[in-house]
Amino acid sequence: MGEGTRPFSLRDLRGNFIKYTKGEVVLYRGDLYEVLRDVFARVPDQDSRSFRLLTQETDISIIDGGEY
């Protein structure tokens, strides 16, 4: 896991919801997500307004009309 990355969890050891702040990177089910706004009680793969997937494969075979 990279520096500043922490495993995603909805709750802490006391059962309270964990707050994530804008700019953090979390690991959820093997994928990295950037936190886009302060959030708690949301799951990354179901809330695209609060999280952005960072580790999804991207097709770069066509860029600016050219092929590689």
N, C-alpha and C positions, 0 to 999 in steps of 0.2 A: 504494500500500500504506500502511496506517495505521501510526502510530508504535507500535513494539514488535512489529510483525508481521514475520515472516521467512519466506522461501520454505521449504517442507518439502523435506527430502532425507534419505534413509536413511543416507548415508555422507558423510564429509568428503573433502577432496582427498587425504588419505592413505589412504583406504579404510576408515577406522574408522567404526563406527556413531555417529551423533550422538545425544546424550541431550537430551530435551526435558523441561522441568520444569513442574510444575503451575502453571497460570495463564498460561502463554505462549499466544500466538495465532500459528498458522501458516497459510500459504497453500498449498493442495494442489489441483492441477487446477482452479483458478479459484474454489475455495470456501475460506472461512475456517473454521478449526477451533480450539476452545479445548482445551488440554491439561488433562485432568482429574486425572492422576496422573503422577509421574515415569515416563518410558518411553523405550525405545530399540528399534530394530529392529521397529517396528510401523508399518503404513500406516494413516492416519486413516480412510479409508472402509471399512476392514475390522475396526476395533477400536473399538466404541462404548463400551467400558468405560474407555478411556484418552483418547478424543477426543469432543468434542461439536461437531456441525456448527452454525455460527453464521449462515450465509448462505442457508439453505434458505428458499424462499418459504413464507409461512404464510397460510392462509385465515382472514381476520378477518371474514367476512361474518356469522358468528353468534357473539356474545359474551354470556355469561350469559343465554341464551335469547332475546335480541333479535337482530334482523337489521339489517344496515347496507347 
